[in-house]
């Protein structure tokens, strides 16, 4: 168990340092969302928005983790084909780097957001 947690922390640190992952290469299958924009990033007041496009209507889960792996936010969102936008707040959370996970039943995408 301790080894798994250590690997998870190493993964989160890598994500925080190197930024986004799971971006499809040319010819690869598309991700959960396309044209993902996180703004403002960094955020100075703890408020930020996700703006993205999807190819279909479904439910996605947005989770936010701090750098020690604690889940600090979870929200299920019904998204629709086309342009979607959702606002979030980090009120009550300390300033720092957070890992944003967007997932559905099949895939997961990871990004980072900074609260300065």
For each residue, the residues with C-beta under 8 A, 3 or more apart:
1: 4 5
2: 5 6
3: 6 7
4: 1 7 8
5: 1 2 8 9 69
6: 2 3 9 10
7: 3 4 10 11
8: 4 5 11 12 69
9: 5 6 12 13 67 68 69
10: 6 7 13 14
11: 7 8 14 15
12: 8 9 15 16 65 67 69 99
13: 9 10 16 17 67
14: 10 11 17 18
15: 11 12 18 19 21 99 110 112
16: 12 13 67 97 99 112
17: 13 14
18: 14 15 21
19: 15 111 112
20: 23 110 111 112
21: 15 18 109 110
22: 31 107 108 109 110
23: 20 31
24: 28 29 30 31
25: 28
26:
27:
28: 24 25
29: 24
30: 24 34 55
31: 22 23 24 34 107 109
32: 54 60 102 103 104 107 108 109
33: 36 52 53 54 60 79 84 102 109
34: 30 31 52 53 54 55
35: 51 52 53
36: 33 50 51 52 102 109 111
37: 50 51 52
38: 41 48 49 50 100 111 113
39: 48 49 51
40: 43 44 48
41: 38 48 113 114
42: 113 114 115 116
43: 40 46 47 48 90 113 114 115 116
44: 40 115 116
45:
46: 43 89 90 91 93 115
47: 43 87 88 89 90
48: 38 39 40 41 43 87 88 89 90 113
49: 38 39 85 86 87 88
50: 36 37 38 62 84 85 86 88 102
51: 35 36 37 39 83 84 85
52: 33 34 35 36 37 79 83 84 85
53: 33 34 35 82 83 84
54: 32 33 34 57 58 79 80 81 82 84
55: 30 34 81
56: 81
57: 54 78 79 80 81
58: 54 78 79 104
59: 76 77 78 79 104
60: 32 33 76 77 79 102 103 104
61: 74 75 76 77 101 102 103 104
62: 50 73 74 75 76 77 86 88 100 101 102
63: 71 73 74 100 101 103
64: 71 72 73 74 88 90 98 99 100 101 113
65: 12 69 70 71 72 98 99 101
66: 69 70 72 93 94 96 98 99
67: 9 12 13 16 96 97 98 99
68: 9
69: 5 8 9 12 65 66
70: 65 66
71: 63 64 65 74
72: 64 65 66 90 93 98
73: 62 63 64 88 90
74: 61 62 63 64 71
75: 61 62 86 88
76: 59 60 61 62
77: 59 60 61 62 84 86
78: 57 58 59
79: 33 52 54 57 58 59 60 84
80: 54 57 84
81: 54 55 56 57
82: 53 54
83: 51 52 53
84: 33 50 51 52 53 54 77 79 80
85: 49 50 51 52
86: 49 50 62 75 77
87: 47 48 49
88: 47 48 49 50 62 64 73 75
89: 46 47 48
90: 43 46 47 48 64 72 73 93 98 115
91: 46
92:
93: 46 66 72 90 96 98 115
94: 66 115
95: 115 116
96: 66 67 93 114 115
97: 16 67 112 113 114 115
98: 64 65 66 67 72 90 93 112 113 114 115
99: 12 15 16 64 65 66 67 110 111 112
100: 38 62 63 64 110 111 112 113
101: 61 62 63 64 65 108 109 110
102: 32 33 36 50 60 61 62 108 109 110 111
103: 32 60 61 63 107 108 109
104: 32 58 59 60 61 107
105:
106:
107: 22 31 32 103 104
108: 22 32 101 102 103
109: 21 22 31 32 33 36 101 102 103
110: 15 20 21 22 99 100 101 102
111: 19 20 36 38 99 100 102
112: 15 16 19 20 97 98 99 100
113: 38 41 42 43 48 64 97 98 100
114: 41 42 43 96 97 98
115: 42 43 44 46 90 93 94 95 96 97 98
116: 42 43 44 95
